[in-house]
Amino acid sequence: MDVLSEALASMRTGAPNSVRTEGRAPWALRLPRTAGAGFHVVLHGTCWIYPSAQTADPIALGPGDVVFVRDGSGHILADHPDTPPAVPRPDQYIQRPPVGAVQLGGDGPVTSLLCGNYHLDGQRPHPLLRQLPEVIYLPARHGRHPELAAAIALLGAELDNPRMGSHGIVPALIDSLLLYILRAWVEEQPQSADAGWAAALRDPAVAPALAAMHEDPSAAWTVQSLADRVGLSRAAFARKFNAMVGEPPLAYLTRWRLTTAARLLREDDLSMDTVAARAGYSSEFAFGKAFKREYGLAPGQYRRQARTAA
């Protein structure tokens, strides 16, 4: 079971939005806060990004660089630190399939970026997302994260020269980019780290325990059965899991069961007792009580609201 993919899939609430931003110096763009997580990929040229935090230093970006903004917080993109930012006007948007474009600035050197937003459930984020830094900066360097670099190169080629199939290829690449970004971040964390999700996903005991809970949330897992599965004593396993994940094993299991149920309610037309059983609850009543305690709504109400919002 791929825990990273499952954790992200559980939070996704829609397809990503994206636009190609093309700025001719001088240009600067003020981007407001958005729901979900934002990203920027520099396809050509150079620019600067100013994170939302007042104390955060601006970051110089070049071709192939990637920036991921965890909470979609407002920030600024600019060709130069001295260029005053502005919000783009409606007439600066251009319909240019497979993604739209924003053109702004003067008559100087051109910078081209792919900017977008992933719709994630920010009210109940997975612990993995909460532990990410506000801004992830992944500079392009030779031999570093080759899969991410390849995806960026493919995106650039499809956007520069749209051809037959581009309307299907580009959204799929943008969708995959989120996993490439987060995998790259996990792989960049120190191997010596003994806490946090990056360490948990690599740990020979915690990682398979997480995978087991993700693969079969309906199983009657106990701390002892999980410890036996990974070859540790009950106390040693519980201590290690809590230190790395940030909560005890059964607390995480309950969270994952209800997250799984919420996803089933949003995406499938299963009966309520089937959803309850797949989420590890012996009765629809017990499931409904636990779900309402976590989400503030009965499962049926949650399903109706989710379908209406979609």
C-alpha positions as CSV (number, residue, x, y, z in Angstrom):
1,M,0.0,0.0,0.0
2,D,1.4,3.4,-1.0
3,V,0.7,5.5,2.1
4,L,1.7,8.8,0.4
5,S,-0.7,8.3,-2.5
6,E,-3.5,7.2,-0.2
7,A,-3.1,10.1,2.2
8,L,-3.2,12.6,-0.7
9,A,-6.1,10.9,-2.4
10,S,-8.1,11.1,0.9
11,M,-7.8,14.9,0.9
12,R,-8.4,15.6,-2.8
13,T,-11.8,17.3,-3.4
14,G,-11.5,18.1,-7.1
15,A,-9.3,18.4,-10.1
16,P,-6.4,21.0,-9.9
17,N,-6.7,24.4,-11.5
18,S,-3.8,25.7,-13.5
19,V,-2.8,28.7,-15.6
20,R,0.3,29.6,-17.6
21,T,1.7,32.9,-16.4
22,E,3.8,34.8,-19.0
23,G,5.5,38.0,-17.7
24,R,7.7,40.4,-19.6
25,A,9.9,42.5,-17.4
26,P,9.0,44.5,-15.5
27,W,6.2,42.5,-14.0
28,A,4.9,41.5,-10.6
29,L,1.9,39.5,-9.6
30,R,0.1,39.5,-6.2
31,L,-1.6,36.2,-5.7
32,P,-4.4,36.0,-3.0
33,R,-4.9,33.2,-0.6
34,T,-6.7,30.2,-2.1
35,A,-8.2,27.0,-0.6
36,G,-5.9,24.0,-0.9
37,A,-2.3,24.0,-1.9
38,G,-0.5,26.1,-4.6
39,F,2.4,25.4,-6.9
40,H,4.6,27.2,-9.4
41,V,6.9,25.6,-11.9
42,V,9.3,27.8,-13.8
43,L,9.3,26.7,-17.5
44,H,11.5,29.5,-18.9
45,G,13.3,32.5,-17.6
46,T,13.8,33.7,-14.0
47,C,11.8,35.4,-11.3
48,W,11.4,35.9,-7.5
49,I,8.7,34.6,-5.1
50,Y,7.9,36.3,-1.9
51,P,6.2,34.0,0.7
52,S,3.4,35.3,2.8
53,A,5.3,35.3,6.1
54,Q,6.8,38.7,6.8
55,T,10.0,37.1,8.1
56,A,10.4,34.8,5.1
57,D,13.2,35.7,2.6
58,P,12.4,36.0,-1.1
59,I,13.5,33.1,-3.2
60,A,15.2,33.5,-6.6
61,L,13.8,31.0,-9.1
62,G,15.2,29.7,-12.4
63,P,14.2,27.2,-15.1
64,G,13.0,23.9,-13.8
65,D,12.6,25.2,-10.2
66,V,9.4,24.2,-8.3
67,V,7.7,25.9,-5.4
68,F,4.9,24.3,-3.4
69,V,2.8,26.4,-1.1
70,R,1.2,24.2,1.5
71,D,-1.8,26.2,2.5
72,G,-2.4,28.3,-0.6
73,S,-1.3,31.4,1.3
74,G,-1.1,34.7,-0.5
75,H,2.3,35.5,-2.0
76,I,4.0,37.6,-4.8
77,L,5.8,36.6,-8.0
78,A,8.0,39.2,-9.6
79,D,10.7,39.7,-12.2
80,H,12.7,41.8,-9.7
81,P,12.4,42.7,-6.0
82,D,11.8,46.4,-6.8
83,T,8.8,45.8,-9.1
84,P,5.5,46.8,-7.4
85,P,3.0,43.9,-7.5
86,A,-0.6,44.1,-8.9
87,V,-3.6,41.8,-9.2
88,P,-4.1,40.7,-12.8
89,R,-7.0,42.3,-14.7
90,P,-9.6,40.1,-16.4
91,D,-8.5,41.3,-19.9
92,Q,-5.0,39.8,-19.2
93,Y,-6.4,36.3,-19.2
94,I,-6.2,34.4,-22.5
95,Q,-8.0,31.2,-23.4
96,R,-5.2,28.9,-24.7
97,P,-5.9,25.2,-24.4
98,P,-4.9,22.9,-22.7
99,V,-4.5,25.6,-19.9
100,G,-5.4,29.3,-19.9
101,A,-2.7,32.0,-19.8
102,V,-2.1,35.3,-18.1
103,Q,0.1,37.8,-19.9
104,L,1.4,40.9,-18.2
105,G,4.3,43.3,-17.9
106,G,6.4,45.4,-20.3
107,D,8.6,44.5,-23.2
108,G,11.7,43.0,-21.4
109,P,12.8,39.4,-21.0
110,V,10.1,36.8,-20.8
111,T,9.5,34.4,-17.8
112,S,7.0,31.6,-18.3
113,L,5.5,29.7,-15.3
114,L,2.9,27.1,-14.8
115,C,0.9,28.2,-11.7
116,G,-1.8,26.1,-10.1
117,N,-3.9,25.0,-7.1
118,Y,-4.7,21.6,-5.8
119,H,-8.1,21.4,-4.0
120,L,-7.4,19.7,-0.7
121,D,-9.6,19.4,2.4
122,G,-8.0,22.1,4.6
123,Q,-10.4,21.6,7.5
124,R,-9.2,18.1,8.2
125,P,-5.8,17.8,6.7
126,H,-3.9,14.6,6.9
127,P,-1.0,14.8,9.5
128,L,1.4,14.4,6.6
129,L,0.3,17.7,5.1
130,R,0.3,19.5,8.5
131,Q,4.0,18.6,9.0
132,L,5.1,20.0,5.7
133,P,6.8,23.4,5.7
134,E,4.7,26.4,4.5
135,V,6.8,26.6,1.4
136,I,8.7,23.8,-0.3
137,Y,11.4,25.0,-2.7
138,L,12.9,22.4,-5.0
139,P,15.6,23.9,-7.2
140,A,16.5,22.2,-10.4
141,R,19.9,20.6,-10.2
142,H,21.5,18.1,-12.5
143,G,20.7,14.5,-11.4
144,R,18.4,15.6,-8.6
145,H,14.9,14.2,-8.6
146,P,15.0,13.0,-12.2
147,E,11.3,12.0,-12.3
148,L,10.2,15.4,-11.2
149,A,12.5,17.0,-13.8
150,A,11.2,14.7,-16.5
151,A,7.6,15.6,-15.6
152,I,8.4,19.3,-15.8
153,A,10.2,18.9,-19.2
154,L,7.1,17.0,-20.5
155,L,4.8,19.7,-19.3
156,G,6.9,22.4,-20.9
157,A,7.0,20.6,-24.2
158,E,3.2,20.0,-24.2
159,L,2.5,23.7,-23.3
160,D,5.0,25.1,-25.8
161,N,3.7,23.0,-28.6
162,P,0.2,21.6,-28.0
163,R,-0.6,18.6,-30.2
164,M,-3.0,15.8,-30.5
165,G,-3.6,14.4,-27.0
166,S,-2.3,17.4,-25.1
167,H,-5.7,18.1,-23.6
168,G,-5.5,14.7,-21.8
169,I,-1.7,14.7,-21.2
170,V,-1.3,18.1,-19.5
171,P,-4.0,17.6,-16.8
172,A,-2.6,14.2,-16.0
173,L,0.9,15.5,-15.6
174,I,-0.3,18.4,-13.4
175,D,-2.2,15.9,-11.3
176,S,0.9,13.7,-10.9
177,L,3.1,16.7,-10.1
178,L,1.8,16.9,-6.6
179,L,3.1,13.4,-5.8
180,Y,6.4,14.0,-7.5
181,I,6.9,17.2,-5.4
182,L,6.0,15.5,-2.1
183,R,8.1,12.5,-2.9
184,A,11.1,14.7,-3.7
185,W,10.6,16.6,-0.3
186,V,10.5,13.3,1.6
187,E,13.6,12.1,-0.1
188,E,15.4,15.3,0.8
189,Q,14.9,14.9,4.5
190,P,17.9,13.7,6.5
191,Q,18.2,10.0,6.7
192,S,19.2,10.4,10.4
193,A,15.8,12.0,11.3
194,D,14.0,10.0,14.0
195,A,10.7,11.9,14.0
196,G,8.2,13.2,11.5
197,W,6.4,11.8,8.5
198,A,9.4,11.7,6.2
199,A,11.1,9.4,8.8
200,A,7.9,7.4,9.3
201,L,7.5,6.6,5.6
202,R,11.1,5.2,5.5
203,D,11.1,3.4,8.9
204,P,11.2,-0.4,8.7
205,A,8.6,-0.8,11.5
206,V,6.3,2.3,11.2
207,A,6.0,2.3,7.4
208,P,4.6,-1.3,7.1
209,A,2.3,-0.7,10.1
210,L,0.9,2.4,8.3
211,A,0.6,0.5,5.1
212,A,-1.4,-2.3,6.9
213,M,-3.8,0.2,8.4
214,H,-4.3,2.0,5.0
215,E,-4.7,-1.3,3.1
216,D,-7.3,-2.7,5.4
217,P,-8.8,-0.1,7.8
218,S,-11.7,-2.5,8.6
219,A,-9.4,-5.1,10.2
220,A,-9.6,-5.4,14.0
221,W,-6.1,-3.9,14.5
222,T,-4.7,-3.6,18.0
223,V,-1.4,-2.1,19.1
224,Q,-0.2,-5.7,19.8
225,S,-1.2,-7.1,16.4
226,L,0.5,-4.2,14.6
227,A,3.6,-4.6,16.8
228,D,3.6,-8.4,16.1
229,R,3.4,-7.6,12.4
230,V,6.5,-5.5,12.4
231,G,8.5,-7.5,14.9
232,L,8.6,-5.1,17.8
233,S,7.3,-5.3,21.4
234,R,4.1,-3.6,22.0
235,A,5.7,-0.8,24.1
236,A,8.6,-0.2,21.6
237,F,6.2,-0.1,18.7
238,A,3.8,2.3,20.3
239,R,6.6,4.6,21.4
240,K,8.2,4.7,18.0
241,F,4.9,5.2,16.1
242,N,3.9,8.0,18.4
243,A,7.2,9.8,18.1
244,M,7.2,9.6,14.3
245,V,3.6,10.1,13.4
246,G,2.7,12.4,16.2
247,E,-0.2,10.4,17.7
248,P,-0.7,6.8,19.0
249,P,-1.4,4.0,16.5
250,L,-5.1,3.5,17.4
251,A,-5.7,7.3,17.3
252,Y,-4.3,7.3,13.8
253,L,-6.3,4.2,12.9
254,T,-9.6,5.9,14.0
255,R,-8.6,9.0,12.0
256,W,-7.9,7.0,8.9
257,R,-11.1,4.9,9.2
258,L,-13.2,8.1,9.3
259,T,-11.2,9.7,6.5
260,T,-11.8,6.6,4.4
261,A,-15.5,6.8,5.2
262,A,-15.7,10.4,4.2
263,R,-14.0,9.7,0.9
264,L,-16.5,6.8,0.2
265,L,-19.4,9.1,1.0
266,R,-18.1,11.8,-1.4
267,E,-17.2,9.5,-4.2
268,D,-19.4,6.3,-4.1
269,D,-23.1,5.4,-3.8
270,L,-22.5,2.6,-1.3
271,S,-25.1,2.0,1.3
272,M,-24.5,3.4,4.7
273,D,-23.9,0.0,6.3
274,T,-21.4,-0.9,3.6
275,V,-19.5,2.3,4.3
276,A,-19.6,1.6,8.0
277,A,-18.2,-1.9,7.4
278,R,-15.4,-0.8,5.1
279,A,-14.4,1.8,7.7
280,G,-14.1,-0.8,10.4
281,Y,-17.4,-0.2,12.3
282,S,-19.6,-3.1,13.4
283,S,-22.8,-1.2,13.1
284,E,-24.2,1.7,11.2
285,F,-25.2,3.3,14.6
286,A,-21.6,3.2,15.9
287,F,-20.2,4.5,12.7
288,G,-22.7,7.4,12.6
289,K,-21.9,8.4,16.1
290,A,-18.1,8.4,15.5
291,F,-18.5,10.2,12.2
292,K,-20.7,13.0,13.6
293,R,-18.2,13.4,16.5
294,E,-15.4,14.0,14.0
295,Y,-17.1,15.8,11.2
296,G,-20.0,17.6,13.0
297,L,-22.5,16.0,10.6
298,A,-24.3,12.8,10.3
299,P,-22.9,10.7,7.4
300,G,-26.0,11.2,5.3
301,Q,-25.9,15.0,5.7
302,Y,-22.2,15.0,4.9
303,R,-22.8,13.0,1.7
304,R,-25.6,15.4,0.6
305,Q,-23.4,18.5,1.3
306,A,-20.4,17.0,-0.5
307,R,-22.5,16.2,-3.6
308,T,-24.1,19.6,-3.6
309,A,-20.7,21.4,-3.4
310,A,-19.3,19.3,-6.2
